[in-house]
Amino acid sequence: MSEDRKQPGVAFWASVVVVVLLVLYTLSVGPFEWTRRHGMYSEGPTEEILCAFYHPLTLLCNIFPNSIGPALVWYVGLWIN
């Protein structure tokens, strides 16, 4: 007796990739802040571009100040302390 199971499709794997990339993006803000605080970026276009890259996380913290904000501040604090 064999069951005919449907294999995950392209939409499923695309969703998995998007979720993984969003998690990695969020987790990468900690190392970015660490390198920034240790002076690895000079005041200039590189730092501005990276700050702009992470600006959506700042917006999320402002939109959800009671949930995402404290969690992200806590996580970044692990890196900068």
C-alpha positions in Angstrom: 0.0 0.0 0.0 1.6 3.2 -1.1 0.5 6.7 -0.3 0.7 9.3 -3.0 2.1 12.3 -1.1 2.5 15.6 -2.8 6.0 17.0 -2.7 6.6 20.6 -1.6 6.4 23.0 -4.5 8.2 26.0 -5.6 6.0 28.3 -3.6 6.8 26.4 -0.4 10.5 26.6 -0.9 10.4 30.3 -1.9 8.5 31.0 1.3 11.2 29.1 3.3 13.9 31.1 1.6 12.2 34.4 2.4 11.7 33.5 6.0 15.3 32.4 6.4 16.6 35.6 4.8 14.4 37.8 7.0 15.7 36.0 10.1 19.3 36.4 8.9 18.7 40.1 8.1 17.3 40.7 11.6 20.1 38.8 13.3 22.8 40.6 11.3 21.9 44.0 12.9 23.7 42.9 16.1 27.1 42.4 14.4 26.6 45.6 12.4 26.1 47.6 15.5 29.1 46.0 17.1 31.4 46.8 14.2 30.0 50.3 14.0 30.6 51.0 17.7 34.1 49.7 17.4 34.9 52.3 14.7 35.2 49.9 11.8 33.3 52.3 9.5 34.4 55.8 9.0 31.9 58.6 8.8 30.9 58.4 5.2 28.9 56.6 2.5 29.5 53.1 3.8 28.0 53.8 7.2 25.2 55.7 5.6 24.3 52.9 3.2 24.4 50.3 6.0 22.3 52.5 8.3 19.8 52.9 5.4 19.9 49.1 4.9 18.8 48.6 8.6 16.4 51.4 8.7 13.3 49.1 8.2 14.1 47.5 11.6 14.1 51.0 13.2 10.7 51.6 11.6 9.4 48.3 13.0 10.6 49.3 16.4 8.8 52.6 16.2 5.6 51.0 14.8 5.6 48.2 17.5 7.2 49.8 20.5 5.9 47.3 23.0 6.8 44.1 21.3 9.5 44.3 18.5 11.2 47.3 19.9 12.3 45.9 23.3 13.3 42.6 21.7 15.5 44.2 19.1 17.1 46.6 21.7 17.8 43.6 23.9 19.4 41.6 21.1 21.6 44.5 19.9 22.5 45.1 23.6 24.0 41.6 23.6 26.4 42.7 20.9 27.4 46.1 22.1 27.9 45.4 25.8 
